[in-house]
């Protein structure tokens, strides 16, 4: 399952880009959202990776 974690940020970024496009915002205006998405996903991946090493 861990091998599929790269799909989550791609999917969330695509949804965010779609939202920006439909509401008339530019990608430059939405860069803060992309940053939040990447940070959020990094925390999730770090948490699950830590849990794997702790439970071994």
Number of C-alpha atoms within 10 A of each C-alpha: 4 9 6 7 14 11 10 15 17 14 11 15 17 13 12 18 18 12 13 17 13 9 8 8 13 11 14 9 9 15 13 11 15 18 12 11 17 17 13 13 18 13 11 14 16 12 11 13 12 11 11 11 8 8 6 5
